Amino acid sequence: MKRGMIHPGPRAAERAQVRRARLIPVTGTLRAGQTVMQAVTALFAAHGCKGGTLSLDGVTCDPMRFVLPALSTDGLHAAWYSETHAPEGRWTIRNSSASIGQKDGATFLHCHGIWSDGGADWMGHLLPLDAVIAEDAEVSGLGSAGTWFEALPDAETAFTLFTPEGGDDGPALFVRILPGEDVVTAIETIAAAHGIRNAALHAVGSIDHIHFAEGHRMDCLATELRFNAARLTDGAAHIPIDVVDIDGTIAFGTLTKGANPVGVTLELLIEPKD
């Protein structure tokens, strides 16, 4: 029998945190020579936004720095990160999702993606303070001036995690789903509670042992994933993901409802569609 994640702290009574948001498009150029964090900070500041979601697809980094998920060895956390991967040369981000928010009074981001040097493909958790943009790149996403993700200590997991803060009367939702909650069920429940039937779903996070609707699995405690063109249609969530495990194995597939519990966290932006 598989053993699911056991977190060290008290279980929070509320299993999802939700704040309403008004979204605007965020588009612009990330400048060569800046770290990813510096460039994204400038972009969101130019749009007057504190939080949102951003695709870094097409961005080339040199150096590229990232980590994989890993099992914990500290006797506290349920999972952890690998040592830093520091490959040589230019690496281009092909598929990515980044949650944008605030940490210690400055803009910060949490990005999972797939990148390549023209040969090998890797997927992982980007280190935005260490990865440097090699050439100017056009990017796009969504931002909010009044709602954002704030990096806050989380007693249940003992991690510092992006948590929705702020809020206004907008139709979109910034969401954090907590450990053990089924991803598809939670998203459908949250959307229904806020009167949302159709939406684009943008997210990064982790799932504890993954079951795909196509029949395959990723039997790993610690994973890093991103939603890939996920959507809510007539109240039903269809969620394709890209995901990597502790060995660097990348998998693709659609989440099965009722069989995919959040591992550490899932940060989600629900963008309503007509």
C-alpha positions as CSV (number, residue, x, y, z in Angstrom):
1,M,0.0,0.0,0.0
2,K,1.3,3.4,-0.9
3,R,2.0,5.8,1.9
4,G,0.8,9.3,1.2
5,M,2.3,12.6,2.4
6,I,2.2,13.2,6.1
7,H,2.8,16.8,7.0
8,P,4.3,17.9,10.3
9,G,1.9,20.5,11.5
10,P,-1.8,20.8,12.5
11,R,-4.3,20.2,9.7
12,A,-6.0,23.5,8.8
13,A,-9.7,23.5,9.0
14,E,-10.2,25.4,5.7
15,R,-8.9,23.3,2.8
16,A,-8.9,26.0,0.2
17,Q,-8.1,29.7,0.3
18,V,-9.8,31.9,-2.2
19,R,-9.7,35.6,-3.1
20,R,-11.6,37.4,-5.9
21,A,-9.6,39.3,-8.5
22,R,-9.9,41.6,-11.4
23,L,-7.5,40.7,-14.2
24,I,-5.8,42.6,-16.9
25,P,-3.5,41.4,-19.7
26,V,0.2,41.6,-18.9
27,T,2.5,41.6,-22.0
28,G,6.0,42.9,-22.7
29,T,9.7,42.2,-23.1
30,L,12.0,40.5,-20.7
31,R,15.4,42.0,-21.2
32,A,18.6,40.1,-21.8
33,G,21.2,40.3,-19.0
34,Q,18.6,40.4,-16.2
35,T,17.7,37.5,-14.0
36,V,14.3,36.1,-14.7
37,M,13.1,37.6,-11.4
38,Q,14.4,41.1,-12.2
39,A,12.8,41.1,-15.6
40,V,9.4,39.8,-14.4
41,T,9.4,42.3,-11.5
42,A,9.9,45.1,-14.0
43,L,7.1,43.8,-16.2
44,F,4.5,43.5,-13.5
45,A,5.5,46.9,-12.0
46,A,5.0,48.5,-15.4
47,H,1.4,47.1,-15.4
48,G,0.8,48.1,-11.8
49,C,0.2,44.5,-10.8
50,K,1.1,42.6,-7.6
51,G,0.1,39.1,-8.7
52,G,-1.0,36.9,-11.5
53,T,0.1,34.2,-13.9
54,L,2.7,34.3,-16.6
55,S,4.0,32.1,-19.4
56,L,7.8,32.1,-19.9
57,D,7.5,30.1,-23.1
58,G,10.3,31.1,-25.5
59,V,12.5,32.6,-22.9
60,T,16.2,31.5,-23.3
61,C,18.4,31.4,-20.2
62,D,22.2,31.3,-19.8
63,P,22.9,30.3,-17.1
64,M,19.8,28.1,-16.5
65,R,19.3,27.0,-12.9
66,F,16.5,24.8,-11.5
67,V,15.7,22.0,-9.0
68,L,13.7,18.8,-9.1
69,P,11.3,17.5,-6.5
70,A,13.0,15.3,-3.9
71,L,12.2,13.2,-0.9
72,S,12.8,14.9,2.4
73,T,15.8,13.9,4.6
74,D,15.3,16.5,7.4
75,G,12.7,14.5,9.4
76,L,10.3,17.4,9.2
77,H,9.0,18.2,5.7
78,A,7.0,15.6,3.7
79,A,9.1,16.4,0.6
80,W,11.9,18.7,-0.5
81,Y,14.0,19.8,-3.4
82,S,17.0,18.3,-5.2
83,E,20.4,20.0,-5.4
84,T,20.6,22.8,-7.9
85,H,20.9,21.7,-11.5
86,A,23.4,23.9,-13.3
87,P,23.7,22.8,-16.9
88,E,26.0,24.6,-19.3
89,G,24.9,26.7,-22.3
90,R,21.6,28.2,-23.4
91,W,18.4,26.6,-22.4
92,T,15.0,27.6,-23.9
93,I,11.8,27.3,-21.9
94,R,9.2,25.5,-24.0
95,N,6.2,24.9,-21.7
96,S,5.8,26.8,-18.4
97,S,3.5,28.3,-15.9
98,A,4.5,30.9,-13.3
99,S,2.5,32.2,-10.3
100,I,3.4,35.8,-9.6
101,G,3.1,37.3,-6.1
102,Q,5.0,38.9,-3.3
103,K,7.7,37.8,-0.8
104,D,9.3,39.9,1.8
105,G,8.0,43.1,0.2
106,A,9.3,42.3,-3.3
107,T,7.8,40.6,-6.4
108,F,8.5,36.8,-6.5
109,L,7.4,34.0,-8.7
110,H,6.9,30.2,-8.6
111,C,7.5,28.6,-12.0
112,H,7.4,25.0,-13.2
113,G,8.3,24.2,-16.8
114,I,10.0,22.2,-19.4
115,W,13.3,23.5,-21.0
116,S,15.7,22.2,-23.6
117,D,19.2,22.9,-24.9
118,G,18.2,21.6,-28.3
119,G,18.8,18.0,-27.3
120,A,17.7,17.0,-23.8
121,D,14.4,18.0,-22.2
122,W,14.3,18.7,-18.5
123,M,11.4,19.7,-16.3
124,G,11.6,21.3,-12.9
125,H,11.2,24.2,-10.6
126,L,12.9,27.3,-12.0
127,L,15.3,29.3,-9.7
128,P,14.4,32.8,-10.9
129,L,17.0,34.6,-8.9
130,D,19.8,32.6,-10.6
131,A,18.6,32.0,-14.1
132,V,19.6,34.8,-16.4
133,I,17.8,35.9,-19.6
134,A,20.1,35.4,-22.6
135,E,18.2,37.4,-25.2
136,D,15.1,39.7,-25.2
137,A,11.9,37.7,-25.1
138,E,8.2,38.6,-25.5
139,V,6.0,37.1,-22.8
140,S,2.3,37.3,-21.8
141,G,0.1,36.6,-18.9
142,L,-2.5,38.0,-16.6
143,G,-2.1,40.3,-13.6
144,S,-4.1,41.9,-10.8
145,A,-3.4,45.1,-8.9
146,G,-5.6,44.2,-5.9
147,T,-5.1,40.5,-5.5
148,W,-1.9,38.5,-5.3
149,F,-0.1,35.5,-3.9
150,E,1.9,36.2,-0.7
151,A,4.7,34.0,0.5
152,L,3.7,33.1,4.0
153,P,4.8,30.5,6.6
154,D,2.4,27.5,6.6
155,A,2.1,25.7,9.9
156,E,0.6,22.5,8.3
157,T,3.5,21.8,5.9
158,A,6.3,23.8,7.5
159,F,6.9,25.4,4.1
160,T,6.6,29.1,3.1
161,L,3.9,29.0,0.5
162,F,2.1,31.3,-1.9
163,T,-1.2,32.2,-0.3
164,P,-4.0,34.4,-1.9
165,E,-4.1,37.9,-0.3
166,G,-5.9,41.1,-1.0
167,G,-9.1,40.9,-3.2
168,D,-11.6,43.0,-5.0
169,D,-14.9,42.5,-6.7
170,G,-13.5,41.0,-9.9
171,P,-14.8,37.8,-11.4
172,A,-11.6,35.8,-11.4
173,L,-10.2,33.8,-8.4
174,F,-6.8,33.4,-6.8
175,V,-6.8,30.0,-5.0
176,R,-4.6,27.8,-2.9
177,I,-5.8,24.2,-2.5
178,L,-4.3,22.5,0.6
179,P,-2.8,19.0,0.9
180,G,-4.9,15.9,0.5
181,E,-7.7,17.6,-1.4
182,D,-8.6,16.0,-4.8
183,V,-7.6,18.5,-7.4
184,V,-10.5,18.1,-9.9
185,T,-13.1,17.9,-7.2
186,A,-11.8,20.9,-5.3
187,I,-11.7,23.1,-8.5
188,E,-15.2,22.2,-9.5
189,T,-16.5,22.8,-6.0
190,I,-14.8,26.2,-5.7
191,A,-15.9,27.3,-9.2
192,A,-19.5,26.3,-8.5
193,A,-19.5,28.2,-5.2
194,H,-18.5,31.3,-7.0
195,G,-20.9,30.9,-9.9
196,I,-18.3,30.1,-12.5
197,R,-19.2,27.5,-15.2
198,N,-16.5,28.1,-17.8
199,A,-12.9,29.2,-17.2
200,A,-9.3,28.8,-18.1
201,L,-7.3,27.2,-15.3
202,H,-3.7,28.3,-14.6
203,A,-1.8,26.4,-11.9
204,V,1.5,25.1,-10.5
205,G,1.9,22.7,-7.6
206,S,2.3,19.1,-6.6
207,I,0.2,15.9,-6.5
208,D,0.9,12.9,-4.3
209,H,1.0,9.8,-6.6
210,I,-0.8,10.7,-9.9
211,H,-3.5,8.8,-11.7
212,F,-4.1,9.8,-15.3
213,A,-7.4,9.4,-17.1
214,E,-5.5,7.8,-20.0
215,G,-4.6,4.9,-17.7
216,H,-1.0,5.5,-16.8
217,R,0.3,6.7,-13.4
218,M,3.2,8.5,-11.8
219,D,3.9,6.6,-8.6
220,C,5.9,9.2,-6.7
221,L,5.3,11.0,-3.5
222,A,7.0,14.2,-4.6
223,T,6.2,15.8,-7.9
224,E,6.3,19.2,-9.6
225,L,3.5,20.0,-12.1
226,R,1.9,22.7,-14.2
227,F,-1.6,22.8,-15.8
228,N,-1.4,22.7,-19.6
229,A,-4.4,24.3,-21.3
230,A,-6.7,23.2,-18.5
231,R,-10.2,24.4,-18.5
232,L,-13.6,24.3,-16.9
233,T,-16.5,23.6,-19.2
234,D,-20.1,23.7,-18.0
235,G,-18.8,23.2,-14.5
236,A,-16.6,20.1,-15.3
237,A,-12.8,20.5,-15.0
238,H,-10.6,19.0,-17.8
239,I,-7.0,19.2,-16.5
240,P,-4.1,18.1,-18.7
241,I,-0.8,18.5,-16.9
242,D,3.0,18.3,-17.4
243,V,4.8,16.7,-14.4
244,V,8.2,15.6,-13.3
245,D,9.2,13.2,-10.5
246,I,12.3,12.9,-8.3
247,D,14.2,11.0,-11.0
248,G,13.6,13.6,-13.6
249,T,11.0,11.5,-15.5
250,I,8.5,13.7,-17.3
251,A,4.9,12.6,-17.9
252,F,1.8,14.1,-19.6
253,G,-1.8,13.3,-19.1
254,T,-5.2,14.3,-17.9
255,L,-6.1,14.1,-14.2
256,T,-8.6,11.5,-13.1
257,K,-11.3,12.9,-10.8
258,G,-11.2,11.6,-7.2
259,A,-7.7,10.1,-7.4
260,N,-5.2,13.0,-7.3
261,P,-4.6,14.6,-3.9
262,V,-2.6,17.8,-3.6
263,G,0.9,17.0,-2.2
264,V,2.2,20.2,-0.7
265,T,0.2,22.9,-2.4
266,L,-1.6,23.9,-5.6
267,E,-1.7,27.6,-6.6
268,L,-4.5,28.3,-9.0
269,L,-5.8,31.2,-11.0
270,I,-9.4,30.7,-12.3
271,E,-10.0,33.0,-15.3
272,P,-13.7,33.0,-16.2
273,K,-14.7,32.7,-19.8
274,D,-18.0,33.6,-21.4
